[in-house]
């Protein structure tokens, strides 16, 4: 199996993109987007996570097996979140009804 050689220029470009996105995170934290506050924060976070996974973890150049494991990890995360949300939504109590 041959290893993929990544140019240092690409690493610097990805690093700079992550720094810009970090600045965007700090800027967005001070803004009021109304109902979209969470969506903006999650959008920036997902973009940063995608860059890290694809380039710094070399998933972009990995084989089909690596991509399968990454995808299965996200599917498992989705299952765990769905189970947690189902438990939270099915509870009959709320903080306003607490004694």
VEXZADREN-169606 format. One record per atom (N, C-alpha, C): residue in one letter; x negated, y, z. Coordinates in steps of 0.2 Angstrom, whole numbers, padded with zeros to 4 digits, always signed. Atoms other than C-alpha are relative to their C-alpha. Example, Ala and Ser with C-alpha at 12.3 -4.5 7.8 and 13.67 -1.06 7.14 Angstrom:
2
a-0004-0006+0000;a-0062-0022+0039;a-0004+0006+0000;s+0004-0006-0001;s-0068-0005+0036;s+0004+0005+0003;
***
This chain:
99
x-0004-0006+0000;x+0000+0000+0000;x-0004+0006+0000;x+0004-0006+0000;x-0007+0017-0005;x+0003+0005+0004;x-0002-0006-0004;x-0006+0032+0007;x+0001+0006-0005;x-0001-0006+0004;x+0001+0048+0000;x-0004+0005+0004;x+0004-0006-0002;x-0011+0063+0002;x+0004+0006-0001;x-0003-0007+0000;x-0003+0079+0007;x-0004+0006+0000;x+0004-0006+0000;x-0010+0095+0003;x+0001+0005+0006;x-0001-0005-0005;x-0014+0107+0017;x+0004+0006-0001;x-0004-0006+0002;x-0006+0121+0008;x+0008-0002+0001;x-0007+0002-0001;x+0011+0111+0009;x+0001+0000+0008;x-0001+0000-0007;x+0008+0109+0028;x+0001+0007+0003;x+0000-0007-0002;x+0005+0128+0030;x+0007+0003-0002;x-0006-0003+0003;x+0020+0132+0019;x+0006-0003+0005;x-0005+0003-0004;x+0031+0120+0030;x+0000+0003+0007;x+0001-0004-0007;x+0024+0128+0046;x+0003+0007+0000;x-0003-0007+0000;x+0028+0145+0040;x+0007+0000-0001;x-0007+0000+0001;x+0045+0140+0035;x+0003-0001+0007;x-0003+0001-0007;x+0048+0133+0053;x-0001+0006+0004;x+0001-0006-0004;x+0041+0149+0060;x+0006+0005-0002;x-0005-0004+0002;x+0053+0159+0050;x+0007-0002+0002;x-0007+0002-0003;x+0068+0148+0055;x+0000+0001+0008;x+0000-0002-0007;x+0062+0150+0073;x+0002+0007+0002;x-0002-0007+0000;x+0063+0169+0071;x+0007+0001-0001;x-0007+0000+0002;x+0080+0166+0063;x+0004-0002+0006;x-0003+0003-0006;x+0085+0156+0079;x+0001+0006+0005;x+0000-0005-0005;x+0080+0170+0090;x+0004+0006-0002;x-0004-0005+0002;x+0088+0183+0080;x+0008-0001+0000;x-0007+0002-0001;x+0104+0173+0079;x+0003+0000+0007;x-0002+0001-0007;x+0105+0171+0097;x+0002+0007+0003;x-0002-0007-0002;x+0107+0190+0099;x+0006+0003-0004;x-0006-0002+0004;x+0121+0191+0086;x+0006-0003+0003;x-0006+0002-0001;x+0139+0189+0088;x+0003-0002-0006;x-0003+0002+0007;x+0146+0178+0074;x+0007-0003+0002;x-0006+0002-0001;x+0162+0175+0083;x+0001-0008+0001;x-0001+0007-0001;x+0169+0157+0081;x-0006-0004-0004;x+0006+0004+0004;x+0153+0153+0070;x-0006+0000+0004;x+0006+0000-0004;x+0140+0155+0084;x-0003-0007+0000;x+0003+0007-0001;x+0138+0136+0086;x-0002-0002-0007;x+0001+0002+0007;x+0139+0133+0067;x-0007+0003-0002;x+0006-0003+0002;x+0125+0145+0064;x-0006-0003+0003;x+0005+0003-0004;x+0114+0138+0078;x-0002-0007-0002;x+0001+0007+0002;x+0117+0120+0073;x-0003+0000-0008;x+0002-0001+0007;x+0114+0125+0054;x-0008+0001+0000;x+0007-0001+0000;x+0097+0132+0058;x-0004-0006+0003;x+0004+0005-0003;x+0092+0118+0070;x+0000-0007-0005;x+0000+0006+0004;x+0097+0104+0057;x-0005+0002-0006;x+0004-0001+0005;x+0087+0113+0044;x-0008-0001+0002;x+0007+0001-0003;x+0071+0114+0055;x-0001-0008+0001;x+0001+0007-0001;x+0074+0095+0060;x-0001-0003-0007;x+0001+0004+0006;x+0075+0090+0042;x-0007+0001-0003;x+0007-0002+0003;x+0059+0099+0037;x-0005-0004+0004;x+0005+0004-0004;x+0050+0090+0052;x+0000-0007-0002;x-0001+0007+0001;x+0057+0073+0048;x-0003-0001-0007;x+0002+0002+0007;x+0054+0074+0029;x-0008+0001-0001;x+0007-0002+0002;x+0036+0082+0029;x-0005-0002+0006;x+0005+0001-0005;x+0028+0080+0046;x+0000-0008+0002;x-0001+0007-0002;x+0035+0062+0049;x-0001-0004-0007;x+0002+0003+0007;x+0031+0058+0030;x+0006-0005-0002;x-0006+0004+0003;x+0049+0051+0027;x+0001+0001-0007;x-0001-0002+0007;x+0049+0060+0010;x-0004-0005-0004;x+0004+0005+0004;x+0035+0048+0004;x+0000-0007+0003;x+0000+0007-0003;x+0040+0033+0014;x+0004-0004-0005;x-0004+0004+0004;x+0047+0018+0006;x+0007-0001+0002;x-0007+0001-0001;x+0065+0012+0006;x+0001-0003+0007;x-0001+0002-0006;x+0063+0003+0022;x-0001+0005+0005;x+0001-0006-0004;x+0057+0019+0031;x+0007+0004+0000;x-0006-0004+0001;x+0072+0028+0024;x+0006-0003+0003;x-0006+0004-0003;x+0084+0014+0029;x+0000+0001+0008;x+0000+0000-0007;x+0078+0015+0047;x+0001+0007+0002;x-0002-0007-0001;x+0079+0034+0047;x+0008+0001+0000;x-0007+0000+0001;x+0097+0033+0040;x+0004-0004+0006;x-0004+0004-0005;x+0102+0019+0053;x-0001+0004+0007;x+0001-0004-0006;x+0095+0031+0067;x+0006+0005+0000;x-0005-0006+0000;x+0107+0045+0062;x+0007-0003+0000;x-0006+0004-0001;x+0121+0032+0060;x+0002-0001+0007;x+0000+0002-0007;x+0118+0026+0077;x+0002+0007+0005;x-0002-0006-0004;x+0118+0044+0084;x+0007+0002-0001;x-0007-0001+0002;x+0134+0047+0075;x+0005-0004+0004;x-0004+0005-0003;x+0142+0032+0083;x+0000+0002+0008;x+0000-0002-0007;x+0136+0038+0101;x+0004+0006+0001;x-0004-0006-0001;x+0143+0055+0098;x+0007-0001-0001;x-0008+0002+0001;x+0160+0048+0092;x+0002-0003+0006;x-0002+0003-0006;x+0161+0037+0107;x+0001+0005+0006;x+0000-0005-0005;x+0157+0051+0119;x+0005+0005-0001;x-0005-0005+0002;x+0169+0063+0110;x+0007-0003+0002;x-0007+0003-0001;x+0183+0050+0111;x+0001-0001+0007;x-0001+0000-0008;x+0180+0048+0130;x+0002+0007+0002;x-0001-0006-0003;x+0180+0066+0133;x+0007+0003-0002;x-0007-0003+0003;x+0196+0070+0122;x+0005-0004+0003;x-0006+0004-0003;x+0206+0055+0130;x+0001+0001+0007;x-0001-0001-0007;x+0204+0061+0148;x+0006+0005+0001;x-0006-0004-0001;x+0220+0068+0155;x-0001+0006+0004;x+0001-0006-0004;x+0212+0081+0166;x-0003+0005-0003;x+0004-0006+0003;x+0205+0098+0163;x-0002+0004+0007;x+0003-0004-0005;x+0196+0110+0174;x+0006+0005+0003;x-0005-0004-0003;x+0212+0121+0176;x+0005-0004+0004;x-0005+0004-0004;x+0222+0106+0184;x-0004-0003+0006;x+0004+0003-0006;x+0208+0102+0196;x+0002+0003+0007;x-0002-0002-0007;x+0212+0103+0215;x-0005+0005+0002;
***
